[in-house]
């Protein structure tokens, strides 16, 4: 699935959940807590395909899913640049030491599997906005 398709689909799913919580008068703190992995697996099974297997995307004790994608991730489905005979489609804007660029055939993509930065509650609190897409506004380099 292209990054943009995933991004737009996820924006819609995220907004639907947040709107539901706002209708119940959840506070910011309660919304962030609601997005804890253990709760999301139980209450929002369709939010993430890993929930079906009760599997976390990152090996960490306390994982928060509010920032399912990272505000530091940058992508362009048409390619960002050519490196030798390969095309780079994504990267980390802060060059996190926990992430890496991976080569997959003739494509280069950011591999965030070792990075837990956006899933730490304190980070979510610092970046929080009720509108997930506002937090992620710099991710899509084609917009």
Secondary structure, DSSP 8 states (H G I E B T S, - for coil): --HHHHHHHHHHHHHHHHHHHHHTT--HHHHHHHTBHHHHHHH-TTS-GGGGGT--SS--SS-B-TTSS-TTEEE-TT-SEEETTEEE-EEETT--TT-EEEEETTEEEEE-TT--GGGSHHHHHHH--SSHHHHTTTTBTT-
